[in-house]
Amino acid sequence: MKIMSPGQLSRIAYFSMEIGLESNLYTYSGGLGVLAGDTLRSAADLGLPVAGVTLVYRQGYFRQHLDSQGNQSESPAPWTPEEILEPMEPQVTITIEGRQVKVRAWRYEIQGLSGHKVPVYFLDTALPENSPWDQTLTDHLYGGESDYRLCQEMVLGMGGRALISVLAPEDRVIYHMNEGHSALLTLSLLESGGQRGRSPAPTEAEVEAVRQQCVFTTHTPVPAGHDQFHWDLVTKVLGPERADLLKASNCCFDGSLNMTYLALRFARYINGVAMRHGEISTGMFPDYPIDAITNGVHAVTWTSPPFAALFDRRIPEWRHDNFYLRYAVGISLHEIAEAHAHAKRAMLAEVEKRSGVQLSESVLTIGFARRATTYKRQDLLFSDLDRLRGLALRVGPLQVVYGGKAHPRDEGGKDLIRRVFQATGTLGESVRAVYLENYDMALGKILCAGVDLWLNTPLRPQEASGTSGMKAALNGVPSLSVLDGWWVEGHVEHATGWAIGNDSTNPADASQDAASLYDKLERIILPLYYGKPEAYTKVSRSAIALNGSFFNTQRMVSQYVTNAYSILEGNGLK
């Protein structure tokens, strides 16, 4: 599948605070980064003139250590870009707190299915010309205090935009901001848009010229999740003239710079990452036209070897056109079950290798792996241990595999992990559970393919999209999930999985969701798995055909081209 030739589209610079490409490149923390990596992989498959821009993070995110009580501690995850990435010759200079800070870049190339290559540029300030503190600005992902974070976002937005202007000086570029972290690139565009007069206020023509070059994707449905910096800090880091320009551009609210509002102000096209999230975002930002393009995952990356081999044999077109996965309905149930059995054995072997815990191949295995933070409610399954223990004894056994890191400063997330450990100890052999350290892309691929059921329990409406269940669906693993994010669109009861609760339940009342979760396990899922295994496999097959064929980044990137990038082309960027 190729939607247009590179010559038919302006260059697209895709900015993201994190981009996940390989497990040994510690440049991502979770869903945002993995989505960015999948987006760029599909851009390469589709032959698009896209380049990714992010920071290098020499100290990585962090390595997670869990003791026997579930207490998390962290250590750096250093890596050496010099050993993996290609150095770039041009360097650019930006001004931070009045200092000249040099920025260089390292290049990683993604090769698409047709051979087209998409470069990813990792910005780096670890240069001897910079002060010791400035050299650390590209060390830690989501680390440091507000001043460190704002300086990082200057490196990403203004340094990244300066790099692109050097690499493509004659090209018109579309700047796609994946979340608001890179929004200061709009300030750089505004400054370079022509001869600015003495007035700090930009003209509407100047604002519109920047807007015509920018696309913004917002991911966060929670107000507290949007980066904000106090105005005194903004003035100190950016300088008085730039601070005045931002203020005159109507980007200052309640004495602070909100990066989401900055991106909204200067974006021609804005989208949320699922239909429900688009609605929530419109309610949060009613003055802006917000569309929705639902996230996806890179199908070839996240399909396990047993299913990839099966699809290659039965649906050979699936790699180039993911929509062909609809034809999974024609694959025999025996073949689906056999491929899943291979994936499950590989997953159980990995669990034993990492934890020493030997789980049973014949027992229904639930997977729950994502960032540990309070709204994701990792412990909802353990709300009523007596009921959970009872249904496992009466209807059929179950076992659970957990994974996910809590941010080092997220005490609520760390406490969730401890509660999972405590519940696991209380349940003992009646419901076996294991929590694996250092959940990353490699482990995610194994778990999403090998479990029998994917569990997702966010507090509505705080899940913008979520993508782990999409990865599971590609491998014939149905979801049991709260109706939030992508699952509002992907859920077909008894066909692609099952819903926890419904839109009428009170999202703040966890007891209602817990009761629904237990009801679905006890009355539907466990009886189906143990009593009608072919019927369960039919659900697995439908998950591939209905969800795998649609919730992929090939479809998502094609929508960006049609709805976001081509609109900009029509306004004269070509």
C-alpha positions, 0 to 999 in steps of 0.5 A, a space after each residue: 500500500 502506497 498512498 502517494 509518491 514523495 514528490 507529491 507531498 511537502 516534507 513532514 517533520 514529526 516532533 515527539 518528546 520520546 520515540 521508541 524504536 528498539 528496546 536497546 535505545 532507551 529513548 522512550 518511556 511508554 505509549 507516546 514514544 512507542 506510538 511515535 516509533 510506529 508512526 514513523 515505521 508506517 511512514 517509511 512503509 508508505 514512502 512518505 517524506 517524513 523525518 522524526 525529531 526527538 532528544 537522545 537521552 544518554 541516561 535513558 528513562 530508568 531501570 526498574 527494580 522491584 523487591 519482594 514487597 513490590 517497592 520500586 527503586 530506579 537506576 539509570 539506563 545509560 547507552 552510547 549513541 556513538 555505538 549505534 547511531 550515525 553522527 550528523 555534521 551540522 550543529 545549530 545554536 540556540 539561546 537558553 537563559 542568555 547562553 549560547 547552547 550548541 546542539 548536534 544530532 544523531 541519525 537513525 534510519 527506518 527502512 520501510 517495506 519498499 526500501 524507503 528510508 525515514 530518518 530520525 534525528 536525536 538531538 544532543 547537547 553533550 558537547 564540550 563547548 556547552 556548560 556542564 549543566 547544558 551538557 546534561 539537558 539531553 540526558 534524562 527523559 522526563 527528569 529534573 525540575 521545571 527549569 530542566 524540563 523547559 530547557 529540554 523543550 527549548 532544545 526539542 522545539 527550537 533546536 529541532 526546528 533550527 536543525 530541520 531548517 539547516 537540513 532542508 533549507 529550500 523545502 517547505 516543511 509541515 511540522 507535526 507536534 506529537 503532544 505539546 512538548 515541542 510547541 516552542 518550534 512555533 515561536 521559532 517559526 514566528 521569529 523567522 517569518 519575516 521582518 518583525 516590527 517594534 511591536 511585540 504583538 504578531 500580526 494575524 498574517 504572521 500567526 496564520 503563516 505559522 499555523 499553515 505549517 503546523 499540525 498538533 496531536 493532543 494525547 492527554 484528556 486530563 488538565 494536569 497532564 499538560 505542561 505548564 511553566 510559571 511566567 517568571 521561569 519562562 522569562 528567565 529561560 527564554 528571555 524577556 523579548 521572547 516571553 513578551 512575544 508569547 504573551 502578545 500571542 495569547 499563549 499565557 494563562 493564569 500567569 503561566 505558559 501552557 504548552 498545549 495552548 501554545 500548540 493549539 494557537 499555532 496549529 492549522 490542524 488539531 486532532 485527538 487520538 480516538 473518537 472519544 478523546 476528540 470529544 473530550 478534547 473539544 470540551 476542554 478546548 472549546 475555542 479550537 476545532 479538534 478532529 479525531 484520528 484514532 491511534 494504531 500500532 505497526 502491524 508487522 512490528 507487533 505481530 508475533 512470529 507464529 501469527 506472522 508466519 500464519 498470515 504470510 501463508 494465508 493472507 500474504 498481502 497483509 504486510 503491504 496492506 493491513 486491511 487484508 487482515 479482515 480476511 483472517 475470518 477465512 483462517 481455520 480455528 485450528 490454525 489460529 489456536 495453534 499459532 496462539 499456543 506457540 505464542 503462549 509457550 514462548 511467553 511462559 518461557 520468558 516469564 520463567 526466565 525473568 522471574 523464576 515463576 512457572 505458570 501453566 500452559 492450560 490455565 487462562 492467562 490474563 495480561 496487564 502491562 502498562 505504565 503504573 499510575 493511579 488512573 490505570 487502576 492496576 489493582 482493580 482485579 484485586 478489589 474483592 479477593 474472596 470473590 476472585 478466589 471463589 470464581 477461580 475455584 468454582 468456574 476455572 483457574 486463572 493466572 495473571 502476568 503484570 508489567 509496567 513502571 511507575 514514574 520515579 516521582 509518582 508515589 501513587 503509581 508505586 503504591 499500586 505496584 505494592 498493592 498488586 504484590 500484596 494481593 498476589 501474596 494473599 491469593 497464593 496458589 488460588 490465583 497465581 500472579 507475577 509482576 515482571 520488572 522493566 516492561 519494554 517493547 521487547 517484553 510487550 511484544 511477547 506478553 501481548 501475543 502470549 496471554 489469553 486475555 488482555 485486561 485494561 481498567 482505566 478510570 473513564 474518561 482518562 484513557 486518551 487512546 491506549 494501544 496495548 490492546 491493539 497489539 494483543 488483537 493482532 495476535 488473536 488476544 481479545 480484550 476485557 476493558 473499560 469503555 474508554 479510549 480506542 475500546 469505545 470503537 474496537 469493542 464488539 461484545 462477544 466478538 472482539 472481547 468484552 466490556 467492563 461496565 458501560 457508559 452509564 456507570 459512575 466512573 468514580 465508583 470503582 465497585 461498579 467496574 469491579 463487579 462487572 469485571 468479576 461478572 464477565 469472568 465468572 459468567 462468560 469468559 471462564 466458561 467459554 475458555 474452558 467449556 467451549 474452546 472453539 467459541 473462544 478461538 472464534 473471538 480470537 479470530 474476530 479480534 484479528 479481523 475486526 480490530 487488527 485490520 483497522 487499529 494500525 498505524 498504516 491506516 492512521 498515517 494515511 488519515 493524517 495524509 488525507 486529513 492533516 497534511 493534504 489540507 496544508 498542501 491545499 493552502 500553498 505549502 507545496 
